[in-house]
Amino acid sequence: MTRTAALFVPLMPPSTNSIYAGVHWAKRKKEADRVHGHVALVASESRIKPFAGPVHISMTPSLGKGARSRDVSNYSYAYKLIEDALVHAGVIAGDEADKVVSMTIHAPTVDREAASGLWVTISEVTA
């Protein structure tokens, strides 16, 4: 049986377009540190057992009150921050191609009564 773990990260990183607009490296680092901290906390609270082998990661943005929708590809920076944060939190062994073999970014869901954030699902990949 393939093991899967899911977690909700209650934040929305900047869009990929905003990063391409020339954001200073220090601001990008501050955002990465913020995301790493949130993911580490959520992963710890969820008691996710680390994945040692290859995984597939999927991410679905959840848009709550006041959150604006983006093109699906505009969530790519958020995905990269989440992937790095999963490594930082020890949930996945690394982000190299032999460890994360595929990824999916889904179109956002909208629930104006819920918190905005990112649903992240990690699934074991078996040969």
CYANA upper distance limits for C-alpha pairs under 8 A (distance plus 0.5 A):
  2 THR  CA    123 SER  CA      7.53
  2 THR  CA    124 GLU  CA      6.13
  2 THR  CA    125 VAL  CA      7.63
  2 THR  CA    126 THR  CA      7.75
  3 ARG  CA    123 SER  CA      6.44
  3 ARG  CA    124 GLU  CA      5.93
  4 THR  CA    121 THR  CA      7.42
  4 THR  CA    122 ILE  CA      6.08
  4 THR  CA    123 SER  CA      4.84
  4 THR  CA    124 GLU  CA      6.81
  5 ALA  CA     48 ILE  CA      7.33
  5 ALA  CA    121 THR  CA      6.22
  5 ALA  CA    122 ILE  CA      5.81
  5 ALA  CA    123 SER  CA      7.11
  6 ALA  CA    119 TRP  CA      7.57
  6 ALA  CA    120 VAL  CA      6.06
  6 ALA  CA    121 THR  CA      4.79
  6 ALA  CA    122 ILE  CA      6.83
  7 LEU  CA     42 VAL  CA      7.50
  7 LEU  CA     43 ALA  CA      7.60
  7 LEU  CA     46 SER  CA      7.77
  7 LEU  CA    119 TRP  CA      6.39
  7 LEU  CA    120 VAL  CA      5.89
  7 LEU  CA    121 THR  CA      7.09
  8 PHE  CA     42 VAL  CA      7.89
  8 PHE  CA    117 GLY  CA      7.33
  8 PHE  CA    118 LEU  CA      6.18
  8 PHE  CA    119 TRP  CA      5.05
  8 PHE  CA    120 VAL  CA      6.75
  9 VAL  CA     38 HIS  CA      7.19
  9 VAL  CA     39 VAL  CA      6.78
  9 VAL  CA     42 VAL  CA      7.22
  9 VAL  CA    117 GLY  CA      6.00
  9 VAL  CA    118 LEU  CA      5.64
  9 VAL  CA    119 TRP  CA      6.90
  9 VAL  CA    120 VAL  CA      8.01
 10 PRO  CA     38 HIS  CA      8.21
 10 PRO  CA    115 ALA  CA      7.27
 10 PRO  CA    116 SER  CA      6.64
 10 PRO  CA    117 GLY  CA      4.76
 10 PRO  CA    118 LEU  CA      7.00
 11 LEU  CA     35 VAL  CA      8.26
 11 LEU  CA     38 HIS  CA      8.50
 11 LEU  CA    116 SER  CA      6.81
 11 LEU  CA    117 GLY  CA      4.94
 11 LEU  CA    118 LEU  CA      7.31
 12 MET  CA     78 ALA  CA      7.89
 12 MET  CA    116 SER  CA      7.26
 12 MET  CA    117 GLY  CA      5.72
 12 MET  CA    118 LEU  CA      7.39
 13 PRO  CA     31 GLU  CA      7.75
 13 PRO  CA     35 VAL  CA      8.03
 13 PRO  CA     77 TYR  CA      8.13
 13 PRO  CA     78 ALA  CA      5.92
 14 PRO  CA     18 SER  CA      6.94
 14 PRO  CA     19 ILE  CA      7.74
 14 PRO  CA     77 TYR  CA      7.86
 14 PRO  CA     78 ALA  CA      7.47
 15 SER  CA     19 ILE  CA      7.20
 15 SER  CA     70 ARG  CA      8.26
 15 SER  CA     74 ASN  CA      5.94
 15 SER  CA     75 TYR  CA      6.36
 15 SER  CA     76 SER  CA      8.22
 15 SER  CA     77 TYR  CA      6.94
 15 SER  CA     78 ALA  CA      7.64
 16 THR  CA     20 TYR  CA      6.87
 16 THR  CA     73 SER  CA      8.31
 16 THR  CA     74 ASN  CA      5.40
 16 THR  CA     75 TYR  CA      6.72
 16 THR  CA     76 SER  CA      6.62
 16 THR  CA     77 TYR  CA      5.50
 16 THR  CA     78 ALA  CA      8.12
 17 ASN  CA     21 ALA  CA      6.83
 17 ASN  CA     74 ASN  CA      6.90
 18 SER  CA     22 GLY  CA      8.07
 18 SER  CA     23 VAL  CA      7.72
 19 ILE  CA     23 VAL  CA      5.89
 19 ILE  CA     28 ARG  CA      8.37
 19 ILE  CA     77 TYR  CA      8.39
 23 VAL  CA     27 LYS  CA      7.18
 23 VAL  CA     28 ARG  CA      7.34
 24 HIS  CA     28 ARG  CA      7.04
 25 TRP  CA     29 LYS  CA      6.65
 26 ALA  CA     30 LYS  CA      6.69
 27 LYS  CA     31 GLU  CA      6.80
 28 ARG  CA     32 ALA  CA      6.68
 29 LYS  CA     33 ASP  CA      6.61
 30 LYS  CA     34 ARG  CA      6.75
 31 GLU  CA     35 VAL  CA      6.76
 32 ALA  CA     36 HIS  CA      6.54
 32 ALA  CA     81 LEU  CA      6.55
 32 ALA  CA     85 ALA  CA      8.45
 33 ASP  CA     37 GLY  CA      6.63
 34 ARG  CA     38 HIS  CA      6.89
 35 VAL  CA     39 VAL  CA      6.64
 35 VAL  CA     81 LEU  CA      7.11
 35 VAL  CA     82 ILE  CA      7.42
 35 VAL  CA     85 ALA  CA      7.18
 36 HIS  CA     40 ALA  CA      6.53
 36 HIS  CA     81 LEU  CA      7.98
 36 HIS  CA     82 ILE  CA      7.87
 36 HIS  CA     84 ASP  CA      8.01
 36 HIS  CA     85 ALA  CA      4.92
 36 HIS  CA     86 LEU  CA      8.16
 36 HIS  CA     88 HIS  CA      7.29
 36 HIS  CA     89 ALA  CA      7.85
 37 GLY  CA     41 LEU  CA      6.72
 37 GLY  CA     85 ALA  CA      8.28
 38 HIS  CA     42 VAL  CA      6.66
 39 VAL  CA     43 ALA  CA      6.35
 39 VAL  CA     82 ILE  CA      7.80
 39 VAL  CA     85 ALA  CA      6.56
 39 VAL  CA     86 LEU  CA      7.29
 39 VAL  CA     89 ALA  CA      7.51
 40 ALA  CA     44 SER  CA      6.53
 40 ALA  CA     85 ALA  CA      7.59
 40 ALA  CA     86 LEU  CA      7.89
 40 ALA  CA     88 HIS  CA      8.00
 40 ALA  CA     89 ALA  CA      5.29
 41 LEU  CA     45 GLU  CA      6.62
 42 VAL  CA     46 SER  CA      6.48
 43 ALA  CA     47 ARG  CA      6.57
 43 ALA  CA     48 ILE  CA      6.29
 43 ALA  CA     89 ALA  CA      7.78
 43 ALA  CA     91 VAL  CA      7.87
 44 SER  CA     48 ILE  CA      7.26
 48 ILE  CA     91 VAL  CA      7.42
 49 LYS  CA     91 VAL  CA      7.38
 50 PRO  CA     90 GLY  CA      6.78
 50 PRO  CA     91 VAL  CA      4.86
 50 PRO  CA     92 ILE  CA      6.36
 50 PRO  CA     93 ALA  CA      8.12
 51 PHE  CA     55 VAL  CA      8.06
 51 PHE  CA     91 VAL  CA      6.46
 51 PHE  CA     92 ILE  CA      5.52
 51 PHE  CA     93 ALA  CA      7.07
 51 PHE  CA    124 GLU  CA      7.79
 52 ALA  CA     92 ILE  CA      6.95
 52 ALA  CA     93 ALA  CA      6.06
 53 GLY  CA     93 ALA  CA      7.89
 53 GLY  CA     99 LYS  CA      6.79
 53 GLY  CA    124 GLU  CA      7.49
 53 GLY  CA    125 VAL  CA      7.97
 54 PRO  CA     98 ASP  CA      6.75
 54 PRO  CA     99 LYS  CA      4.70
 54 PRO  CA    100 VAL  CA      6.09
 54 PRO  CA    101 VAL  CA      6.83
 54 PRO  CA    124 GLU  CA      6.69
 54 PRO  CA    125 VAL  CA      5.99
 54 PRO  CA    126 THR  CA      8.16
 55 VAL  CA     92 ILE  CA      8.46
 55 VAL  CA     99 LYS  CA      6.62
 55 VAL  CA    100 VAL  CA      5.50
 55 VAL  CA    101 VAL  CA      6.58
 55 VAL  CA    102 SER  CA      7.77
 55 VAL  CA    122 ILE  CA      6.92
 55 VAL  CA    123 SER  CA      5.85
 55 VAL  CA    124 GLU  CA      5.06
 55 VAL  CA    125 VAL  CA      5.53
 56 HIS  CA    100 VAL  CA      6.36
 56 HIS  CA    101 VAL  CA      6.44
 56 HIS  CA    102 SER  CA      5.41
 56 HIS  CA    103 MET  CA      6.01
 56 HIS  CA    122 ILE  CA      6.37
 56 HIS  CA    123 SER  CA      5.70
 56 HIS  CA    124 GLU  CA      7.03
 56 HIS  CA    125 VAL  CA      6.99
 57 ILE  CA    100 VAL  CA      7.78
 57 ILE  CA    102 SER  CA      7.14
 57 ILE  CA    103 MET  CA      5.29
 57 ILE  CA    104 THR  CA      6.97
 57 ILE  CA    120 VAL  CA      7.54
 57 ILE  CA    121 THR  CA      6.18
 57 ILE  CA    122 ILE  CA      5.19
 57 ILE  CA    123 SER  CA      6.93
 58 SER  CA    103 MET  CA      5.98
 58 SER  CA    104 THR  CA      5.04
 58 SER  CA    105 ILE  CA      6.29
 58 SER  CA    106 HIS  CA      7.90
 58 SER  CA    120 VAL  CA      6.29
 58 SER  CA    121 THR  CA      5.71
 58 SER  CA    122 ILE  CA      7.18
 59 MET  CA     79 TYR  CA      7.52
 59 MET  CA    104 THR  CA      6.83
 59 MET  CA    105 ILE  CA      5.48
 59 MET  CA    106 HIS  CA      6.67
 59 MET  CA    118 LEU  CA      6.99
 59 MET  CA    119 TRP  CA      6.05
 59 MET  CA    120 VAL  CA      5.06
 59 MET  CA    121 THR  CA      6.91
 60 THR  CA    105 ILE  CA      6.60
 60 THR  CA    106 HIS  CA      5.45
 60 THR  CA    107 ALA  CA      6.98
 60 THR  CA    108 PRO  CA      6.22
 60 THR  CA    109 THR  CA      7.77
 60 THR  CA    118 LEU  CA      6.23
 60 THR  CA    119 TRP  CA      5.55
 60 THR  CA    120 VAL  CA      7.10
 61 PRO  CA    106 HIS  CA      7.82
 61 PRO  CA    107 ALA  CA      7.54
 61 PRO  CA    108 PRO  CA      5.04
 61 PRO  CA    109 THR  CA      6.88
 61 PRO  CA    116 SER  CA      8.16
 61 PRO  CA    117 GLY  CA      6.45
 61 PRO  CA    118 LEU  CA      4.94
 61 PRO  CA    119 TRP  CA      6.66
 62 SER  CA    108 PRO  CA      6.00
 62 SER  CA    109 THR  CA      5.42
 62 SER  CA    110 VAL  CA      6.36
 62 SER  CA    111 ASP  CA      7.64
 62 SER  CA    115 ALA  CA      8.04
 62 SER  CA    116 SER  CA      5.79
 62 SER  CA    117 GLY  CA      5.78
 62 SER  CA    118 LEU  CA      6.26
 62 SER  CA    119 TRP  CA      7.53
 63 LEU  CA     67 ALA  CA      5.86
 63 LEU  CA     68 ARG  CA      7.61
 63 LEU  CA     69 SER  CA      7.68
 63 LEU  CA    108 PRO  CA      7.17
 63 LEU  CA    109 THR  CA      6.60
 63 LEU  CA    110 VAL  CA      5.23
 63 LEU  CA    111 ASP  CA      6.57
 63 LEU  CA    112 ARG  CA      7.31
 63 LEU  CA    114 ALA  CA      8.20
 63 LEU  CA    115 ALA  CA      7.68
 63 LEU  CA    116 SER  CA      5.18
 63 LEU  CA    117 GLY  CA      7.25
 64 GLY  CA    110 VAL  CA      6.79
 64 GLY  CA    111 ASP  CA      5.75
 64 GLY  CA    112 ARG  CA      4.69
 64 GLY  CA    113 GLU  CA      6.62
 64 GLY  CA    114 ALA  CA      5.62
 64 GLY  CA    115 ALA  CA      5.48
 64 GLY  CA    116 SER  CA      4.90
 64 GLY  CA    117 GLY  CA      8.43
 65 LYS  CA    111 ASP  CA      8.04
 65 LYS  CA    112 ARG  CA      4.91
 65 LYS  CA    113 GLU  CA      6.95
 65 LYS  CA    114 ALA  CA      7.74
 65 LYS  CA    115 ALA  CA      7.73
 65 LYS  CA    116 SER  CA      7.77
 66 GLY  CA    112 ARG  CA      8.08
 67 ALA  CA    116 SER  CA      7.35
 69 SER  CA    108 PRO  CA      7.62
 70 ARG  CA     74 ASN  CA      6.47
 70 ARG  CA     75 TYR  CA      7.77
 71 ASP  CA     75 TYR  CA      7.88
 71 ASP  CA    107 ALA  CA      8.37
 72 VAL  CA     76 SER  CA      8.26
 72 VAL  CA    105 ILE  CA      7.31
 72 VAL  CA    106 HIS  CA      7.27
 72 VAL  CA    107 ALA  CA      6.02
 72 VAL  CA    108 PRO  CA      8.10
 73 SER  CA    105 ILE  CA      8.25
 75 TYR  CA     79 TYR  CA      6.84
 75 TYR  CA    105 ILE  CA      7.94
 76 SER  CA     80 LYS  CA      6.77
 76 SER  CA    105 ILE  CA      8.13
 77 TYR  CA     81 LEU  CA      6.77
 78 ALA  CA     82 ILE  CA      6.66
 79 TYR  CA     83 GLU  CA      6.57
 79 TYR  CA    105 ILE  CA      8.03
 80 LYS  CA     84 ASP  CA      6.68
 81 LEU  CA     85 ALA  CA      6.51
 82 ILE  CA     86 LEU  CA      6.63
 83 GLU  CA     87 VAL  CA      7.10
 83 GLU  CA     95 ASP  CA      7.37
 84 ASP  CA     88 HIS  CA      6.69
 84 ASP  CA     95 ASP  CA      7.49
 85 ALA  CA     89 ALA  CA      6.47
 86 LEU  CA     90 GLY  CA      6.71
 86 LEU  CA     91 VAL  CA      5.68
 86 LEU  CA     92 ILE  CA      6.31
 87 VAL  CA     91 VAL  CA      6.48
 87 VAL  CA     92 ILE  CA      5.63
 87 VAL  CA     93 ALA  CA      6.62
 87 VAL  CA     94 GLY  CA      5.87
 87 VAL  CA     95 ASP  CA      7.33
 92 ILE  CA     99 LYS  CA      8.26
 93 ALA  CA     99 LYS  CA      7.23
 94 GLY  CA     99 LYS  CA      6.42
 94 GLY  CA    100 VAL  CA      7.94
 95 ASP  CA     99 LYS  CA      6.36
 95 ASP  CA    100 VAL  CA      6.05
 96 GLU  CA    100 VAL  CA      6.67
 97 ALA  CA    101 VAL  CA      5.92
